[in-house]
Amino acid sequence: MKTNLSLAGLLSLAIASNAEMISLNLRRTTSETLKPTFYDIGAQTFLRPVTYDKIHPAVYTMEITLGTPPQSFNVQVSTGTSNFWVPSSKCPSIACRRRDSRYSAVASSTYKPNGTLSFIPSFQYHYGNTKSESYSAKLLGLVASDQLGFMGGSLIVNPDQQFGEIIYERGGGLKAALWDNGNVDGVLGLGYDPYAETGYPLILSLIDQKVLSENVFGVYLKKLKEGRDKDGSHDGVLTIGGLDSNHRVGDIQWHEVTLQSKGEWAIELTAFALRREAFEIDGNAIIDAGFPYIALTRYQAEMINAQIGGVETSEGSGIYELPCKKIPSLFEFIILFGLEEYQLKGHEYVFHSHSSKEGGLEDWGKKRTCQSAIVGMDFSKESGVVAIFGEVFLRKYYSAYDLENNRLGFALSA
C-alpha cells in the first residue's frame, strides 16, 4: 500500500512539473452549528450570542493530507499568514480533542521531527498594539515535516513539507485561530514569509522545487446568492500554478505588493468612502481569504457604520448591527487601491440570512437584525497596516497572487 502511494506521489509531481495547474475546491464553513460564537478581532476575544437566523461569518476550507499513510484534515485557507499547522494527537486540551482530526506522528512513516518549539499566533493580526501584547491566547507547536497531499492524498504536492503540530493551547488559542469553528482542524497559510513560525511556507517550497508552471495562485469565492452546490464542496476554487479564467471577467488590475519583506499579501490603500464619510489613507491593506470581514481602524469603522445605521453590539467590540430592512437602500462602499476603484453594494457588505430558498430582497426585511461586515480593530503605526479585506470583498472580486512579479490583482468574479 505504501509503495502505491509513493508511486502516485512521484507521478503527481511529474505531472505538476509538466506545466499542470492544480485546481482545488473550497468549502464555505460557518460556525452556525455551535451555540455561542467567539469572534477574535484585533487579538480580542469576546462572546456574542447569535440573535438572528443563519447569519454567520465563515471561513473557506479544503481537505489536505499529511503523512504516510495519509491522514486527512479540513484546513482553513488563508492568504493572511504564512503559517501551516494542525492539532497534534499529543495536545491534551479539550479544544484539541474536539477536533475531528489530529495529526499522529507515530502513525506516519515519513514524519521528520525538526526539534523546534514555536509559539504560533492564535490570530494572524498581532500588530504590536497594547491589547495584542496582553492577550493570553497562545498556541505552542512542534515544527516538523511530512508528506503533504491534496485530493485525498492522490496528489502529493510536497514530500517534505514543514508544518506545526499543535501540542498545547491556552486561553482559547485554538478557538480564536479557527473562529470557534468545530468543523475546521487547522490553517494552511499562503503567505511567503521564509521565517514563519511553523517553518518554510508551502508556496515557497513549491517554487523552490520548480513544480509550478507559473509562480502564481488564484482564489475564487462564490457569491452567496448563487447558493451552495448540493455536495457543499464547491463554494470556491484555489488554483496553484495558474489563474482560473472561468471564474473572472475582464482584465486583472494589478497592484504592487507593499510588504514584501514580511511575506504579507498587502497593497496600498489610498481611500474609501460611504455616503458622507470619506477617508484618505496612507497605509497598507492586507488581503486575506481567511478573514470573514473588512477591518478598519475603530474610528473609521464607527464613522462608516454610522452612515448605515449600524450600532456597536457592545462597547469596544468593533462589531456593528443594523436593521435588515435597511439593506436595499444602503449606499455603495467605495474603495481605492492605488488609483483603481472598487465598489461593494449594500447587500455585499452586510451578513444576512441566506439559503437555497430565501435570501432575496423580499426576505431581508423579515429578519430582525443583520450584521455589518465592516468592523473596527486596533492597528499599530509601526506595522504599516491600516485595514484587512477578507471574504466580503473577495466574493465580488477574484484575487490573483503573483510571486514572480511581487504583485496582487483583482478582477470581477464570474
C-alpha positions as CSV (number, residue, x, y, z in Angstrom):
1,M,0.0,0.0,0.0
2,K,2.8,2.4,0.9
3,T,4.5,1.6,-2.4
4,N,1.4,2.5,-4.4
5,L,1.1,5.9,-2.6
6,S,4.7,6.7,-3.3
7,L,4.3,5.9,-7.0
8,A,1.2,8.1,-7.0
9,G,3.2,10.9,-5.4
10,L,6.0,10.6,-7.9
11,L,3.5,10.6,-10.8
12,S,1.7,13.6,-9.4
13,L,5.0,15.6,-9.1
14,A,5.9,14.7,-12.7
15,I,2.5,15.9,-13.9
16,A,2.9,19.2,-11.9
17,S,6.4,19.7,-13.4
18,N,4.8,19.4,-16.9
19,A,3.0,22.7,-16.5
20,E,-0.2,21.5,-15.0
21,M,-2.2,23.9,-12.9
22,I,-3.6,22.5,-9.6
23,S,-7.3,23.3,-9.1
24,L,-8.8,22.7,-5.6
25,N,-12.3,23.1,-4.4
26,L,-13.0,25.2,-1.4
27,R,-15.9,24.9,1.0
28,R,-17.5,27.8,2.9
29,T,-17.7,26.7,6.5
30,T,-19.6,28.6,9.2
31,S,-19.8,28.2,13.0
32,E,-23.6,28.0,12.9
33,T,-23.6,24.5,14.4
34,L,-22.1,25.9,17.6
35,K,-24.2,27.6,20.3
36,P,-22.1,30.6,21.3
37,T,-19.9,32.3,18.7
38,F,-16.5,33.7,19.6
39,Y,-15.0,36.4,17.4
40,D,-11.4,37.4,17.6
41,I,-10.9,41.0,16.3
42,G,-7.6,42.7,16.8
43,A,-6.5,40.0,19.3
44,Q,-9.5,40.5,21.5
45,T,-11.9,37.6,22.1
46,F,-15.4,38.3,23.2
47,L,-18.6,36.2,23.4
48,R,-21.5,37.3,21.4
49,P,-24.8,35.4,21.2
50,V,-26.3,35.0,17.8
51,T,-29.7,36.7,17.8
52,Y,-30.7,36.3,14.2
53,D,-31.3,33.3,11.9
54,K,-28.3,31.8,10.0
55,I,-26.3,35.0,9.8
56,H,-22.7,33.8,10.2
57,P,-19.3,34.9,9.1
58,A,-17.4,32.0,7.6
59,V,-14.0,30.7,6.5
60,Y,-13.1,28.7,3.4
61,T,-11.6,25.3,3.8
62,M,-10.1,22.4,1.8
63,E,-9.1,18.9,2.5
64,I,-5.4,18.1,2.8
65,T,-3.5,15.0,3.9
66,L,-0.3,14.7,5.9
67,G,1.9,11.6,6.3
68,T,2.2,8.0,5.1
69,P,-0.4,6.6,5.1
70,P,-2.3,9.9,4.6
71,Q,-4.1,11.5,7.5
72,S,-6.9,13.8,6.4
73,F,-7.5,17.3,7.7
74,N,-10.0,20.1,6.9
75,V,-7.9,23.3,7.0
76,Q,-8.8,26.9,6.7
77,V,-7.1,28.6,3.6
78,S,-5.6,32.0,4.5
79,T,-3.6,34.5,2.5
80,G,-3.1,36.5,5.6
81,T,-0.5,34.2,7.2
82,S,2.5,32.0,6.2
83,N,1.9,29.5,9.0
84,F,0.6,26.0,8.3
85,W,-0.5,23.9,11.3
86,V,-2.8,21.2,12.5
87,P,-3.6,19.9,16.0
88,S,-1.5,17.0,17.3
89,S,-2.6,13.9,19.0
90,K,-0.2,14.9,21.7
91,C,-2.3,18.0,22.6
92,P,-4.2,17.4,25.8
93,S,-6.7,20.3,25.8
94,I,-10.4,19.9,25.2
95,A,-10.2,22.3,22.3
96,C,-7.7,19.9,20.6
97,R,-9.6,16.8,21.5
98,R,-12.8,18.1,20.0
99,R,-11.3,18.3,16.5
100,D,-12.4,15.7,14.0
101,S,-8.8,15.0,13.1
102,R,-5.5,15.3,15.0
103,Y,-2.1,14.5,13.5
104,S,-0.3,11.4,14.8
105,A,3.5,11.5,14.2
106,V,3.9,7.9,15.2
107,A,1.4,6.8,12.6
108,S,3.4,8.3,9.7
109,S,6.4,6.6,8.2
110,T,7.5,9.8,6.5
111,Y,7.4,12.0,9.6
112,K,10.6,14.0,10.3
113,P,10.9,16.0,13.6
114,N,12.6,19.4,13.4
115,G,13.2,19.8,17.1
116,T,12.0,23.4,17.2
117,L,9.3,24.5,19.6
118,S,7.4,27.6,18.4
119,F,4.7,29.9,19.7
120,I,2.2,30.4,16.9
121,P,-0.1,33.5,16.8
122,S,-3.6,32.4,17.6
123,F,-4.8,35.2,15.4
124,Q,-2.8,36.4,12.4
125,Y,-3.1,40.1,13.0
126,H,-0.9,40.9,16.0
127,Y,0.4,44.3,15.1
128,G,2.1,45.3,18.4
129,N,-0.8,47.2,20.0
130,T,-1.1,47.1,23.7
131,K,-4.2,44.9,23.7
132,S,-2.4,42.4,21.5
133,E,0.5,42.3,23.9
134,S,-1.7,41.5,26.9
135,Y,-3.7,38.9,25.0
136,S,-3.3,35.5,26.7
137,A,-4.4,33.1,24.0
138,K,-1.5,31.0,22.8
139,L,-0.7,28.0,20.6
140,L,2.5,26.0,21.1
141,G,3.7,23.9,18.2
142,L,6.4,21.4,17.3
143,V,7.9,22.2,13.8
144,A,8.1,19.0,11.8
145,S,8.0,17.9,8.1
146,D,5.9,15.3,6.4
147,Q,4.4,14.4,3.0
148,L,1.6,16.8,2.0
149,G,-1.1,15.8,-0.3
150,F,-4.2,17.2,-2.0
151,M,-7.2,15.4,-3.5
152,G,-7.4,12.8,-0.7
153,G,-3.7,12.1,-0.9
154,S,-3.7,11.2,-4.6
155,L,-1.7,14.3,-5.4
156,I,1.5,14.6,-3.4
157,V,2.5,18.3,-3.7
158,N,5.5,18.2,-1.4
159,P,7.1,15.0,0.1
160,D,8.8,17.1,2.8
161,Q,6.6,20.0,3.8
162,Q,7.3,21.8,7.1
163,F,4.3,22.5,9.4
164,G,3.5,22.9,13.0
165,E,1.8,20.3,15.1
166,I,-0.1,22.0,17.9
167,I,0.8,20.3,21.2
168,Y,-0.5,22.9,23.6
169,E,-3.1,25.7,23.6
170,R,-4.3,28.1,26.3
171,G,-6.6,31.0,26.7
172,G,-8.8,29.9,23.9
173,G,-6.0,30.0,21.4
174,L,-7.4,27.3,19.1
175,K,-10.9,28.7,19.4
176,A,-9.6,32.2,18.4
177,A,-7.5,30.9,15.5
178,L,-10.3,28.9,13.9
179,W,-13.1,31.4,14.7
180,D,-14.5,28.8,17.1
181,N,-15.4,26.6,14.2
182,G,-15.6,23.0,15.2
183,N,-15.6,21.9,11.6
184,V,-12.1,23.2,10.9
185,D,-8.9,21.3,12.0
186,G,-6.1,23.8,11.2
187,V,-4.8,26.6,9.0
188,L,-2.9,26.5,5.6
189,G,-1.2,29.8,5.1
190,L,-0.4,31.0,1.6
191,G,1.9,33.8,2.7
192,Y,5.5,33.8,1.8
193,D,7.5,34.7,4.9
194,P,10.5,32.3,4.9
195,Y,10.8,32.8,8.7
196,A,7.3,31.8,9.5
197,E,6.8,30.2,13.0
198,T,5.8,26.9,11.5
199,G,8.7,26.6,9.1
200,Y,9.2,27.2,5.4
201,P,5.8,28.0,3.7
202,L,4.2,25.8,1.2
203,I,4.2,28.4,-1.7
204,L,8.0,29.0,-1.3
205,S,8.6,25.2,-1.2
206,L,6.7,24.7,-4.4
207,I,8.6,27.5,-6.1
208,D,12.0,26.1,-4.9
209,Q,11.1,22.6,-6.3
210,K,10.2,24.2,-9.7
211,V,7.0,22.1,-9.9
212,L,4.7,25.0,-10.8
213,S,4.0,26.1,-14.4
214,E,3.8,29.7,-13.1
215,N,4.7,31.1,-9.7
216,V,1.1,32.4,-9.2
217,F,-2.1,31.3,-7.5
218,G,-5.6,32.5,-7.6
219,V,-8.7,32.5,-5.2
220,Y,-12.3,32.5,-6.3
221,L,-15.1,32.7,-3.7
222,K,-18.6,32.1,-4.9
223,K,-21.2,34.8,-4.4
224,L,-23.7,33.7,-1.7
225,K,-26.7,34.5,-4.0
226,E,-25.6,31.6,-6.2
227,G,-26.3,29.2,-3.3
228,R,-24.3,26.2,-2.3
229,D,-23.7,23.2,-4.6
230,K,-25.5,20.1,-3.4
231,D,-22.4,18.3,-2.1
232,G,-21.3,21.5,-0.3
233,S,-17.8,21.3,-1.7
234,H,-17.8,23.9,-4.5
235,D,-18.1,27.2,-2.7
236,G,-14.8,28.4,-4.2
237,V,-11.7,27.4,-6.1
238,L,-8.0,27.7,-5.3
239,T,-5.7,27.3,-8.2
240,I,-1.9,26.9,-7.8
241,G,0.5,27.3,-10.7
242,G,-2.0,29.3,-12.8
243,L,-5.0,31.6,-12.8
244,D,-8.6,30.5,-13.4
245,S,-10.1,32.2,-16.4
246,N,-13.5,30.5,-15.9
247,H,-14.3,32.5,-12.7
248,R,-13.3,36.0,-13.6
249,V,-14.5,38.7,-16.1
250,G,-12.2,41.2,-17.8
251,D,-8.6,42.0,-17.2
252,I,-6.9,41.7,-13.9
253,Q,-6.0,45.0,-12.3
254,W,-2.6,44.5,-10.7
255,H,-1.2,46.2,-7.6
256,E,2.4,46.2,-6.3
257,V,2.8,44.2,-3.0
258,T,4.0,46.7,-0.4
259,L,5.1,44.5,2.5
260,Q,7.4,42.0,0.6
261,S,9.9,41.8,3.4
262,K,7.3,40.4,5.8
263,G,5.9,38.0,3.2
264,E,2.5,39.5,3.5
265,W,-0.1,40.0,0.7
266,A,-0.6,43.7,1.3
267,I,-1.2,46.6,-1.1
268,E,-1.5,50.3,-0.9
269,L,-4.9,51.6,0.3
270,T,-5.5,55.1,-0.9
271,A,-9.0,55.9,0.2
272,F,-12.5,54.6,1.0
273,A,-15.9,56.3,1.3
274,L,-19.5,55.6,2.1
275,R,-22.2,58.3,1.7
276,R,-21.0,61.4,3.5
277,E,-17.9,59.8,5.1
278,A,-14.6,59.7,3.1
279,F,-11.1,58.9,4.3
280,E,-7.8,59.5,2.6
281,I,-5.5,56.7,3.7
282,D,-1.7,56.4,3.9
283,G,-1.1,52.8,4.6
284,N,-1.4,49.2,3.5
285,A,-4.3,46.8,3.4
286,I,-3.9,43.0,4.0
287,I,-5.8,40.9,1.5
288,D,-6.9,37.7,3.3
289,A,-9.2,35.0,2.0
290,G,-9.2,33.5,5.5
291,F,-10.7,36.6,7.2
292,P,-14.5,37.0,7.2
293,Y,-14.7,40.8,7.5
294,I,-13.4,44.1,6.2
295,A,-11.5,45.6,9.2
296,L,-10.7,49.3,9.5
297,T,-9.5,51.3,12.5
298,R,-12.0,51.6,15.2
299,Y,-12.7,55.3,14.5
300,Q,-13.2,54.7,10.8
301,A,-15.4,51.7,11.3
302,E,-17.6,53.7,13.7
303,M,-17.9,56.6,11.3
304,I,-18.7,54.3,8.3
305,N,-21.3,52.2,10.2
306,A,-23.0,55.4,11.5
307,Q,-23.8,56.1,7.8
308,I,-25.8,52.9,7.5
309,G,-27.5,53.0,10.9
310,G,-25.1,50.5,12.5
311,V,-24.9,50.2,16.3
312,E,-22.0,48.6,18.1
313,T,-23.1,45.4,19.8
314,S,-21.2,46.2,23.0
315,E,-18.7,48.9,23.9
316,G,-15.3,48.2,22.3
317,S,-16.5,45.1,20.4
318,G,-15.9,46.6,16.9
319,I,-18.9,44.7,15.6
320,Y,-22.0,46.6,14.4
321,E,-25.6,45.6,13.8
322,L,-28.4,47.2,11.8
323,P,-32.0,46.5,10.9
324,C,-32.1,44.2,7.9
325,K,-34.9,46.3,6.3
326,K,-32.2,48.9,5.6
327,I,-30.2,46.7,3.2
328,P,-32.0,47.6,-0.1
329,S,-31.4,51.3,0.5
330,L,-27.8,51.2,1.6
331,F,-25.1,53.2,-0.2
332,E,-22.2,51.8,-2.1
333,F,-18.9,51.3,-0.2
334,I,-16.1,52.6,-2.4
335,I,-12.5,51.5,-2.0
336,L,-9.4,52.9,-3.8
337,F,-6.4,50.7,-4.0
338,G,-3.7,52.8,-5.6
339,L,-5.6,54.5,-8.5
340,E,-8.1,51.7,-9.1
341,E,-11.6,52.0,-7.7
342,Y,-13.7,49.0,-6.4
343,Q,-17.3,49.1,-5.1
344,L,-19.4,47.0,-2.8
345,K,-23.2,47.3,-2.8
346,G,-25.1,47.4,0.5
347,H,-26.1,43.7,0.4
348,E,-22.5,42.8,-0.3
349,Y,-21.1,44.3,2.9
350,V,-23.8,43.0,5.3
351,F,-24.2,39.5,6.6
352,H,-27.8,38.3,6.2
353,S,-29.8,35.2,6.1
354,H,-29.4,33.0,3.1
355,S,-30.4,29.5,1.9
356,S,-31.3,28.0,-1.3
357,K,-35.0,29.0,-0.8
358,E,-34.5,32.5,0.5
359,G,-32.2,35.4,0.6
360,G,-33.8,37.9,-1.9
361,L,-34.6,41.5,-1.1
362,E,-38.1,40.5,0.0
363,D,-36.7,38.2,2.7
364,W,-34.3,40.6,4.3
365,G,-37.0,42.7,5.9
366,K,-38.3,39.6,7.8
367,K,-35.1,39.4,9.8
368,R,-34.8,41.5,12.9
369,T,-31.1,42.2,12.8
370,C,-28.3,41.9,10.4
371,Q,-24.5,42.3,11.0
372,S,-22.3,44.8,9.2
373,A,-19.2,43.2,7.7
374,I,-17.2,46.4,8.3
375,V,-15.6,46.0,11.7
376,G,-13.2,48.0,13.8
377,M,-9.9,46.8,15.3
378,D,-6.6,48.2,16.5
379,F,-3.5,48.7,14.3
380,S,-0.2,49.9,15.3
381,K,1.6,52.6,13.3
382,E,4.8,50.5,13.3
383,S,3.1,47.7,11.3
384,G,2.2,50.0,8.4
385,V,-1.1,48.1,8.1
386,V,-4.4,50.0,8.4
387,A,-7.0,47.6,7.1
388,I,-7.8,44.0,6.2
389,F,-10.0,43.0,3.3
390,G,-11.4,39.5,3.6
391,E,-14.3,37.3,2.4
392,V,-16.9,40.0,1.8
393,F,-14.6,41.8,-0.7
394,L,-13.2,38.6,-2.3
395,R,-16.6,37.2,-3.0
396,K,-17.1,40.0,-5.5
397,Y,-13.5,40.2,-6.8
398,Y,-11.4,37.3,-8.0
399,S,-7.9,37.6,-6.5
400,A,-4.6,36.7,-8.2
401,Y,-1.3,36.4,-6.3
402,D,1.9,36.7,-8.4
403,L,5.1,35.9,-6.5
404,E,7.3,36.2,-9.6
405,N,6.5,39.9,-10.1
406,N,5.6,40.8,-6.4
407,R,2.0,41.9,-7.3
408,L,-1.6,41.1,-6.4
409,G,-4.5,41.7,-8.6
410,F,-8.3,41.7,-8.8
411,A,-11.0,41.1,-11.5
412,L,-14.7,40.8,-11.2
413,S,-15.8,37.3,-10.2
414,A,-17.8,35.4,-12.8
